[in-house]
Every structure is written in C-alpha cells, then in structure tokens.
Amino acid sequence: MVRNKRLTVVLIVGSIIVLSAMATFGEQNEKLDEFTGLCVYSSASFSVLNNGKTSVGVYAPLEEGRVYKITGRLMNSSGELRIKPVMIEPAELDFPLEKITGAYWPTDGCYLLTPDRIRLGSCLNASKGEVVEAEGLWYGRKFYVLRYRGFGIPETPRDGMPWSVEGVVLYTGSRTVIWNGSEEIVLYLPYGTELELGKKIHVLGIAKFYSRLSLIVDSPDDVDVVGDADRKNVSLARVGDIAFGTCIVMDVGRSLRLNCTELRLYGFSARVGDTVSFEALRRKSSLYCLSCEVVKPREKLSNAICDFEEGKLVRMSGVVEWVKVYKNGFGLANVTDGNCWVLLKLRKSLGISLEKNQTVTAYGVFTTYRDMPALEIALGDDLCSGRC
C-alpha cells in the first residue's frame, strides 16, 4: 500500500516535469525571427534581402528595390542565412544608407558617373546626364538606390562627366565640330550618325579634355536638331552664322577670293570675274558654301578698256598692237581698242604667247606698269582669243 502511494507520487511529479518541459519547448517554438532589408534579388520563388551588413535569403517572390520586414524561421543553410517567412510586410528604413553623388547614365544598364562608373541595381526615374544624390546600399558590385534627389544636368563641362551644349555644326566628315558661341567642340558620334552643316543642334555626351574640348555621344537619340543657324549679311556674319551675299570673284584656286569680304569661299567653283550669289557657313577664318550659284557670268561684263580704275576687276577686249618679251620670260602686250589702250602683263608662269593683230579678251585687275595703265591676270584661263 505504501509502495503504491509512493509510485503514484513519482508518476505525478514526472508528469508535471514532462508537461512543464513540453510547455517550455512550445513557447520556444512560438518565438519567430525578424529581419528587415532591401530586396536586391528576386525570382519566382526566392529573394534576397540586404541591410548593408547581412544578406538573408527568403523563400518568397519579392519586388526588387523595396524594403521588407520578414517574420519567420531563420536557418543557416550551406553557410548562408535563410528565412522561412510566416509574415511579409513592406517596411520603413531602420538601417543606415550610403550616399553617392553622380550623374545618372542609362546605357547598357544604368549607372552613376562620379566619373567612375557605378552600376545600379535598378534604373532611376531621372533624366539622362542629371546629377543625383543617391542613398542606398551595396550588394555585390551593384549599388541599390532607395531614394534620391536630382540637381539637373551640369552647366559646365567636367572631364568624364555628362554635359549638354547647343551649337552650330561647322565641320562634318572625318570629324564633327560644332560652335557653341565661344569655342569649337569636337563630337565623337555613334557610327552612322550624320549631321548637316549649318544646323543648330542640342547634344548630350561625356565631356573629354583632349587637345580640344570633346563630347563622346552615346546614342543618336542624344542629338536633337533644333533649327538652322542665324542668317546674316556677309559683312555682319560671325562664326556659326549663315552668311549671304552677291559678290564678284577676284581670284580662284582651292577657294575663291571675293570683292565683298576678306574671307575666302570654299566648296564652290567659279571663274575670275563671275558674279556669285551665295549662302555660306561662317567659320573662324573662311566661308563654306551651302548654296551658291553664278548669277552673272563674266562674259556679260562690258569692255572696260576705256574705263581704267586701278584695283578694279574687269573684262578687257582689244587687238594686240605689239608684244615684247624680256630675257627673264616676262612679257608685255599692248592691247588697243579705238583710242584706248592698256598694257597686258604676261608672267612667264602663265604660259601664254600672243601675236601682233591678235584679238584677245582678258579678265583681270587694273594696275600700273611704270605709271602706265596695265591689266594683270591670275591664270592662263583668264585670257582667250577673240571677244569671248
């Protein structure tokens, strides 16, 4: 009887101990882990959260770039922390962020240029080239931005950083150069991108300080044609303007010398004495033809043999009275028409020989020879036989 009572007491005490242990174990199982972090990777069934120090895998599809608070069971699997979520909810930041200031540059991915290229975990809703102050954290080799503010595109160029400028296209071909009102800027354009001379453009690119300020343009979309250069009379035009005028050709060669400007005209062919109407791009020290035509050929000039005016370009016709050639090859021919006469200067380099009584027409500039009226021609083509 005593034994039965003792056995009963032992069983009761044992039951209490077991029940207490089970209750304690149950309480421990009910305690869940919590982790708050930024989603830096997501797939259909697995995501990764990071808080700047620790990365935790989550068995759930989440949205990259958002902060989540996960409640569940933490475990260590193959040296990696993972959590089986019981509850997932969006959360506010409760961990420190790193700040980076750079220019937003979306090309083959999205980057911040500082000018080092920092790859972003996701793209921003910012303008290309805009300077932003971004707050976020690193994961792997990417920077994940949680918030940012923009400051616009820089107003002055900095090596390796985005810059935008408006200017007139001065040169194309092997190099494209624009004029922004104060200096020439070289553009390195994407393959196949072509621009027209005289067009006013707005362009965005990466500034580089080589021998001259240059812009490396990333995409054809970064070049916008906004209009034509300003159109002004040749006497008023400045670099980057479209100059216009109607002038007489005074000299020819690789370019034309005109009687209305000291700038030589390139990109068009005419003859001495032709009257040319032109629209040309004004460069630093020259003009380049955009639209040019001969509006009065030199053959329509009147015979000026009787109207001598030193320095004037004229057409002169007459009959050769006499010819004299000196030992050095220089020659003179007296050309007469009625009571008027002019000495025609014949440089050896012209390769011209004339004969007495020959009718000739010459195009050149009135000058003097030993105080006598004379005509000087530039090329052999400026003299022809007959009244031509």
Order of alpha helices (4+ residues) and beta strands (2+ residues): alpha-beta-beta-beta-beta-beta-beta-beta-beta-beta-beta-beta-beta-beta-beta-beta-beta-beta-beta-beta-beta-beta-beta-beta-beta-beta-beta-beta-beta
